Structures are given as structure tokens and as C-alpha cells.
Amino acid sequence: MALSKNQDLAVRRLRQRHEMLSGWLLEHGFENLNTDGVTFKTETTKLEGTVSKILLTIHVDDVILATNDDEYYHTFRNELGTTFELRASGKLT
């Protein structure tokens, strides 16, 4: 089945965004799990010895993120927001 010209353009744009986001994550210390280009993790040890983690997965043009540290999340979100336009959909329940 062939894609229309508009569909092909949309798919190429999604791939470009995915590549940009994946590249940004790798440049900012994230590790790509299973080298799938979809699931990434990072962690940092705070001064008091606690470990803050972020695990995220990219699905089409959405990101689902899990963390054990709200402050770490907000720092990450602010940094990511300097490069990408973000919209938070809220917590998953």
C-alpha cells in the first residue's frame, strides 16, 4: 500500500522529530534501553545519596515518563522545553 504525498510528508516529519528527541536525550545523558530508539533512562545521585531516576518512552509524537523525584522531573522538563515545544497531559492513572 502506497502512502499519499501528504501522508509520506507527515511520516517523514514524525521520524525527524523522533530522531531529534532521541539525539537530545542521548546528548543529555540518557541511555537507550535495548537500542530500540524508543525507551530511555537516566539517573543521578543527589548530594544526600538518594538516586533520582527518569524512565521514558517515545510513542509517535508523545512521551510517557516515569520518575521517582518530582524536582528532577521539573528540572528535566524545563531543560527539554528550551529545545522542544511541550504540552503536559497530566499524570497517568
ABEGO torsion letter per residue (X at the ends): XBBBAAAAAAAAAAAAAAAAAAAAAAAAGBBBBGGAGABBBBBBBBAAGBBBBBBBBBBEABBBBBBABAAAAAAAAAAAAAABBBBBAEBBX
